[in-house]
Amino acid sequence: MKNDHEYLTKDKFDEFTKELAQLKGTRRKEVAESLEYAKSLGDLSENAEYHEARDVQATVEDRILKLELLLKNASIVSGSHTGVVNVGSVVTVEKDSNKSTYSIVGSEEADVAQNKISIKSPFGQAIFGKKEGDTFSFQAPVGEISYKIIDIK
């Protein structure tokens, strides 16, 4: 597993591609218009609208650069059943007779509230490459936690 790659599902890749196109097209134009309007108001050193427009421009340009780099280094994964845990796997694990199901995703898609766990997290790194029936453990802030893999989809 290479750390310079970002793992994305096809849907997330498409979502980021669409966001990038919107930022480079419509949003850049809106920011340029805001800057022109703010410049027309006069003295730039005391012009709050101008400084705000410049901050928005910097934020938009930073997001564009981040998305371009992310998409350039993205590896698109699908949830194919290979018998081992990988990015895109949906895994059911058991701890103390309690079962939980998690999707293993790239860090850009991680969302604990939706049970989407990053492959780069301690849990993700510990479960990576394991098979159904395997046990694994990792160090958490509360101490070592162990799980048994019940199912991999």
Protein Blocks (a to p, Z undefined) as FASTA:
>chain_A
ZZkbccddfklmmmmmmmmmmmmmmmmmmmmmmmmmmmmnopfklmmklmmmmmmmmmmm
mmmmmmmmmmmmpccdddddehiacehiacdddeehiacddddddfklgcfknopacfkb
mklmmmgopaehiacddddfkbccddddfbdZZ
